[in-house]
Amino acid sequence: MGRMTSGHGMTDGEAEAWADRFERLELEDLRPSRPGPGIRGRPSLNGLEKHSPKVQARVPQPLYDKLTRRARAAGTTVSAVLREAIEKL
């Protein structure tokens, strides 16, 4: 019996069923916009199915708290608040 990453066991029959499923996949099944197996990740921000670069920065806790409060008040995410601020540069 094999082990899944979750630590749960997988029978030989289950492993064979998974292998059969993946062998039947077509190229279009691997497109990022499709659910299920294939390319994973966040959707493109430009809507053209191209990679959106990721930018990271460390900030002091008070600034992070301010960003979090602003995002919560706007009903959005910290990332969206940061994107909007950067666009104003």
N, C-alpha and C positions, 0 to 999 in steps of 0.2 A: 504494500500500500504506500503510495507517495504522500507527500505532505504539501499542503497549500501554504502560502505565505502567512495565512491567518493561523496556522498550526493545526487546522482540522485535517483529518485524513481524506484521501481521495482513493476510491477503489480503482482497480484496473479498468473496469467497465466505464466509469466516469471519465477517466483519462482518455480512453479510446473515443468516447463520444466527443470530448473537447477537440481531440486531434482531427476527427472527421469534420467537425464544424469549421475549423480553421483551414483545412485543406480545400473546402468548398468556397472560400472567400474569393471575391473578384476584386480587381483593382479599385473599382468605385466604392467598394465596402470600406476602404481604408482612408477615404477622404476625411479631413478634420471636422467637417460639419456634420458627419453622420454619427449617430450613437453606436455604441458597441465597440468591438475590437478595432484596433487601428491607431492612427495618430491621435495623440491626446494633447490636451493643453487648453488654454483659454482661447476664446474666439478672437480673431483679428480685430483690432480697434478701427481699422480703415475699411473693413467690409470686403476686402479683396482676397481674402483667404491667404494673406501673406503674414509673415511673422511680425508681431509688434514687439520692438525691443523692450526689455525690462530694465528699469533704472531703480537702483536702491540707494538709500542714504540713511545714515544713522543720525538721529535727532535726540536732543535732551528730552527727558520725560515730560517736563511742562509743555513743550511744544507738541509732543505727541498727544498729550491730554487735550490741548486746544484743538488740534486737528480732529480728534475723535468727537469732541463736543460739536464742532461745526458740522461734521459729516452726519452725526445723529440728528441734529436740528434740521438739516436739509433733507433728511431721509435718503442719504446716499452713502457712499463708501469713502474712506480716507483716500484711496487711490483716485477717485473721481475729484475730490477736493484738490488734491495735488496736481492732477492734470489741468484743472481749470486755472490754478495759480500759475503754473508753468506757461500756459498759453498766453497769459497776460504779460509775460516778460518782453 
